[in-house]
């Protein structure tokens, strides 16, 4: 199991004469000195680097009491002062759920801002499933299904139950971490609250994860919970196919992962999406998971289900009316040869007529067959 407790350091007061900073920080979050974290990471040695992204670099650290932690040195400049920053950190630390990475400490010292998280043994989903072939872990269908359900549960909690409500903005395989039992935990939630808007998603684009971006967010900056829903749908397709949405292209048309899934749906070949190394799986359940992913990635945001509805759809034997699906939206950058680095929104090509407004349904009566639904959620 990943280690979730933090070391028995004496609390290090922030270098500020303002008493509220200490009181705020010691409510829920332990403050570490910079020297203690530098020692825990062997001076932030490259051998201890275990990840990185738009917000900063993550190092594995070992505290003086032998507790293993993940230490994130933030590279972006916060829009807030020390007290405001610690207030936000304190708020984030109170958000607890089995499928969210626990924040256990921080360091705010001499302009340095560092977060200390529980350490998870199996790194990220990107490392375990989408990394180089020599480093990939063989995950059976039951484990992959559990990862999808757990991630959905964590997102639903952030959207509907956490205080304050949080839209993650950057759901991707590298932000889904895995503990010793391969149970998923979402990382970096709440960090968007600490930095200017352009830090979160612009750095994400620079990092090359365009494949996860909901088109309305990438093109128009429209941020709603449905942005996370779209990204989660892409993530599910990655888990099922073992292919990266940002690195893979399919067929002669060089389709994106979402486009490829839609094409396979039209050709009634959805199971061709499944990772060829995954040989033992229930066809009906896999078909249902892929269909749910397609509901999540529809072009019109208000036609996507909520994450709470997704949890229900993935956790029970539900009836999904595939005829209600509309085409997915695809955000892509136009190359300079096609008009000078512009942006475009496309829909995947469908062989049939576009459906009307979709409704996501779940049958209260569990059945063993994959048939149509009997009850609908309004948009």
C-alpha positions in Angstrom: 0.0 0.0 0.0 1.1 3.6 -0.5 2.2 5.3 2.7 -0.2 8.0 3.7 1.2 9.4 7.0 3.8 12.0 7.3 7.0 12.3 9.3 7.4 13.4 12.9 9.2 16.6 12.1 8.8 19.6 14.4 6.6 22.1 12.6 8.7 24.7 10.9 7.1 28.1 11.0 6.9 30.1 7.8 9.4 33.0 7.7 6.8 35.6 8.4 6.1 37.6 11.6 2.4 37.3 10.9 1.0 34.8 13.5 -2.1 33.8 11.4 0.1 32.1 8.9 1.3 29.6 11.5 -2.2 29.1 12.9 -3.6 28.5 9.4 -0.9 26.0 8.4 -1.0 23.9 11.5 -4.7 23.3 11.3 -4.4 20.4 8.8 -1.1 20.7 7.1 2.3 20.1 8.5 4.9 22.7 7.5 8.4 21.4 6.6 11.6 23.3 6.4 13.3 23.5 3.0 16.4 21.9 4.5 14.4 18.9 5.7 13.0 18.3 2.2 16.3 18.9 0.5 17.8 16.2 2.8 14.8 13.9 2.1 15.5 14.1 -1.7 19.3 14.1 -1.5 19.3 17.7 -2.7 16.5 17.1 -5.2 18.8 14.7 -7.0 17.7 13.7 -10.5 17.7 10.0 -9.5 14.8 10.7 -7.2 12.7 12.4 -9.8 9.5 10.5 -10.3 7.3 12.9 -12.4 6.7 16.4 -13.5 4.2 18.6 -15.3 3.0 22.1 -15.7 3.0 22.8 -12.0 6.4 21.5 -11.2 8.7 18.5 -10.6 8.0 15.6 -8.3 10.7 13.8 -6.3 10.6 10.7 -4.1 11.7 11.6 -0.6 12.4 9.7 2.6 11.9 11.6 5.8 14.0 11.2 9.0 11.5 8.7 10.4 11.8 6.6 7.1 8.4 7.7 5.9 8.3 7.7 2.0 6.7 10.8 0.5 6.2 12.5 -2.9 7.6 16.0 -2.8 6.4 18.4 -5.5 8.5 21.5 -6.1 6.2 24.1 -7.7 7.6 25.8 -10.7 4.8 28.2 -11.3 4.5 31.5 -9.5 1.4 31.7 -7.3 -1.0 34.6 -7.6 -1.3 34.7 -3.8 0.7 35.8 -0.8 1.9 33.5 1.9 -1.1 33.6 4.1 -3.5 33.3 1.2 -1.5 30.4 -0.2 -1.5 28.6 3.2 -5.2 29.1 3.5 -5.8 27.4 0.2 -3.5 24.6 1.0 -5.3 24.1 4.3 -8.6 24.0 2.5 -7.3 21.4 -0.1 -5.8 19.2 2.7 -9.3 18.8 4.2 -10.6 17.2 1.0 -10.3 13.5 1.7 -11.5 10.6 -0.4 -10.1 7.1 -1.1 -9.4 8.0 -4.7 -7.7 11.3 -4.1 -4.0 11.7 -3.3 -3.6 13.0 0.2 -1.7 16.3 0.8 0.1 16.0 4.1 2.5 19.0 4.2 4.1 22.0 2.6 7.0 24.3 2.6 6.7 28.1 2.1 10.2 29.5 2.7 12.2 32.2 0.9 9.9 32.2 -2.1 10.0 28.4 -2.4 6.7 26.6 -2.4 6.7 22.9 -2.1 4.0 20.4 -1.5 4.4 17.0 0.3 2.0 14.2 -0.6 1.6 10.6 0.3 3.8 8.3 -1.7 2.2 5.7 -4.0 4.2 2.7 -4.8 3.2 2.1 -8.4 3.7 5.6 -9.8 1.2 6.8 -12.3 -1.2 5.2 -14.8 0.9 6.7 -17.5 4.0 5.0 -16.2 2.3 1.6 -15.5 0.2 1.3 -18.6 1.3 3.7 -21.3 5.1 3.9 -20.6 7.8 2.1 -22.5 7.2 -1.6 -23.1 9.9 -2.6 -20.7 8.4 -0.7 -17.8 4.8 -1.4 -18.4 2.8 -3.5 -15.9 0.5 -6.2 -17.0 -2.9 -5.1 -15.8 -5.8 -7.5 -16.2 -9.3 -6.4 -17.0 -10.6 -6.4 -13.4 -7.7 -4.1 -12.4 -8.4 -1.7 -15.4 -12.1 -1.6 -14.7 -11.4 -0.9 -11.0 -9.0 2.0 -12.1 -11.8 3.5 -14.2 -14.4 3.2 -11.5 -12.2 4.5 -8.8 -11.1 7.5 -10.9 -14.7 8.3 -11.7 -15.6 8.1 -8.0 -12.8 10.6 -7.1 -13.9 13.0 -9.8 -17.5 12.8 -8.8 -16.5 13.6 -5.3 -14.6 16.7 -6.4 -17.5 17.9 -8.6 -20.4 17.3 -6.2 -19.3 16.8 -2.6 -15.9 18.4 -1.9 -15.9 21.9 -0.2 -15.1 23.9 -2.2 -16.3 22.1 -5.4 -13.3 21.6 -7.7 -13.0 21.2 -11.5 -9.6 19.5 -12.0 -8.9 20.8 -15.5 -6.0 18.4 -16.2 -7.3 14.8 -15.9 -4.8 12.6 -17.7 -2.9 9.3 -17.1 0.0 11.0 -15.4 -2.3 12.5 -12.8 -3.9 9.2 -11.9 -1.5 7.6 -9.4 -1.6 3.9 -8.3 -1.0 2.5 -4.8 0.4 -0.9 -4.0 -2.9 -2.6 -4.9 -3.2 -0.6 -8.1 -6.1 1.4 -6.6 -6.2 4.8 -8.4 -5.8 8.2 -6.7 -6.2 11.5 -8.5 -3.3 13.9 -8.0 -2.9 17.7 -8.5 -6.6 18.4 -7.7 -7.1 21.9 -6.4 -3.7 23.3 -7.6 -5.6 25.3 -10.3 -6.9 27.4 -7.4 -3.4 28.5 -6.5 -2.2 29.8 -9.9 -3.4 32.0 -12.7 -5.7 30.4 -15.2 -3.1 30.5 -18.0 -0.7 28.4 -16.0 -2.9 25.3 -15.7 -4.0 24.7 -19.2 -1.4 26.5 -21.3 1.3 24.5 -19.6 -0.8 21.4 -20.2 -0.8 22.1 -23.9 2.9 22.7 -23.9 3.3 19.3 -22.1 1.7 17.7 -25.1 -1.5 16.4 -23.7 -3.8 18.1 -26.2 -5.6 14.7 -26.7 -7.4 15.2 -23.4 -8.7 18.7 -23.9 -12.4 19.2 -24.3 -12.8 21.3 -27.5 -14.9 24.0 -25.8 -12.2 24.6 -23.2 -9.3 24.4 -25.7 -10.9 26.8 -28.1 -13.1 29.1 -26.1 -11.9 28.7 -22.5 -15.3 27.5 -21.3 -14.6 25.7 -18.1 -17.3 23.5 -16.6 -17.4 20.1 -14.9 -18.0 18.7 -18.4 -14.3 19.5 -19.3 -13.3 16.9 -16.7 -15.9 14.5 -18.1 -14.4 14.7 -21.6 -10.9 14.1 -20.3 -12.1 11.1 -18.3 -13.7 9.6 -21.4 -10.4 9.9 -23.2 -8.6 8.3 -20.2 -11.0 5.4 -20.3 -10.2 4.7 -23.9 -6.5 4.8 -23.0 -7.0 2.3 -20.2 -8.9 -0.1 -22.5 -6.7 0.2 -25.6 -3.3 0.7 -23.8 -2.7 3.5 -26.4 -1.8 7.1 -25.5 -4.2 9.7 -26.8 -1.4 12.2 -27.4 1.1 9.9 -29.1 -0.9 7.5 -31.2 -2.6 7.8 -34.6 -4.7 5.2 -36.2 -5.3 4.0 -39.8 -4.4 5.7 -43.0 -6.3 8.8 -41.9 -4.1 9.1 -38.8 -7.2 9.3 -36.5 -7.1 10.4 -32.9 -8.0 7.8 -30.3 -11.5 9.3 -29.9 -12.0 9.4 -33.6 -10.8 5.8 -34.0 -13.3 4.6 -31.3 -16.1 6.4 -33.0 -15.2 4.8 -36.4 -15.1 1.4 -34.8 -18.5 2.0 -33.3 -19.9 2.9 -36.7 -18.4 -0.3 -38.1 -19.7 -2.4 -35.2 -16.1 -3.4 -34.3 -15.7 -1.7 -30.9 -13.8 -4.7 -29.4 -11.0 -4.0 -31.9 -10.2 -1.1 -29.6 -9.1 -3.5 -26.8 -5.4 -3.8 -26.0 -4.3 -7.0 -27.9 -2.4 -8.1 -24.8 -5.6 -8.2 -22.9 -7.0 -11.7 -23.9 -9.4 -12.5 -21.1 -12.3 -10.0 -20.5 -16.1 -9.9 -20.5 -17.2 -8.6 -23.9 -20.4 -7.0 -22.6 -18.7 -5.1 -19.8 -15.9 -3.8 -22.1 -18.5 -2.7 -24.7 -20.3 -0.8 -22.0 -17.1 0.9 -20.8 -16.3 2.0 -24.3 -19.8 3.3 -24.9 -19.7 5.3 -21.6 -16.4 6.8 -22.8 -18.1 7.9 -26.0 -20.9 9.5 -24.1 -18.3 11.4 -22.1 -16.6 12.7 -25.2 -19.6 14.0 -27.1 -19.0 17.4 -28.9 -21.8 19.3 -27.1 -20.8 19.6 -23.4 -24.3 19.5 -21.9 -25.0 16.2 -23.7 -22.2 14.5 -21.6 -23.2 12.8 -18.4 -22.2 14.1 -15.0 -19.5 12.2 -13.2 -22.0 11.0 -10.7 -24.0 9.5 -13.5 -20.8 8.0 -15.0 -20.1 6.3 -11.6 -23.5 4.7 -11.7 -23.1 3.6 -15.3 -19.7 2.0 -14.6 -20.8 0.4 -11.3 -23.9 -1.5 -12.3 -25.2 -3.4 -15.3 -27.0 -0.5 -17.1 -28.8 -0.3 -20.3 -27.3 2.3 -22.7 -29.2 3.3 -25.7 -26.3 3.7 -28.2 -28.6 5.3 -30.7 -28.7 8.4 -28.6 -25.0 9.0 -28.9 -23.8 12.1 -30.8 -20.5 12.5 -32.5 -17.4 13.3 -30.3 -15.8 16.7 -30.6 -12.1 16.7 -31.6 -9.8 19.6 -30.9 -6.8 19.8 -33.1 -4.2 22.3 -34.0 -3.9 23.1 -37.6 -0.4 22.9 -39.0 1.2 25.9 -40.5 0.9 24.4 -44.0 -2.8 24.3 -43.6 -3.3 27.9 -42.6 -0.8 29.0 -40.1 -1.1 27.3 -36.7 -4.8 27.9 -36.1 -7.2 25.9 -34.1 -10.2 23.9 -35.2 -13.1 22.0 -33.7 -14.1 18.9 -35.6 -16.6 16.1 -35.1 -15.8 12.5 -35.9 -17.3 11.4 -39.1 -20.4 9.2 -38.7 -21.8 6.8 -41.2 -25.3 7.4 -39.9 -27.6 10.2 -39.0 -26.7 12.4 -36.1 -28.8 11.6 -33.1 -30.9 14.0 -31.1 -30.2 15.2 -27.6 -28.8 12.2 -25.7 -30.0 11.0 -22.4 -27.9 8.8 -20.1 -29.9 6.2 -18.5 -29.5 3.6 -15.8 -31.9 0.8 -15.2 -32.7 0.1 -11.5 -33.4 -3.5 -12.5 -30.1 -5.2 -13.0 -30.1 -7.4 -16.0 -27.5 -9.8 -17.5 -28.0 -8.6 -21.1 -26.7 -5.4 -22.8 -30.0 -3.9 -24.0 -31.9 -0.6 -24.1 -32.5 1.6 -21.1 -35.8 2.2 -19.4 -35.3 5.3 -17.3 -33.6 8.6 -18.2 -31.8 11.4 -16.5 -32.7 14.9 -17.7 -29.8 17.0 -18.9 
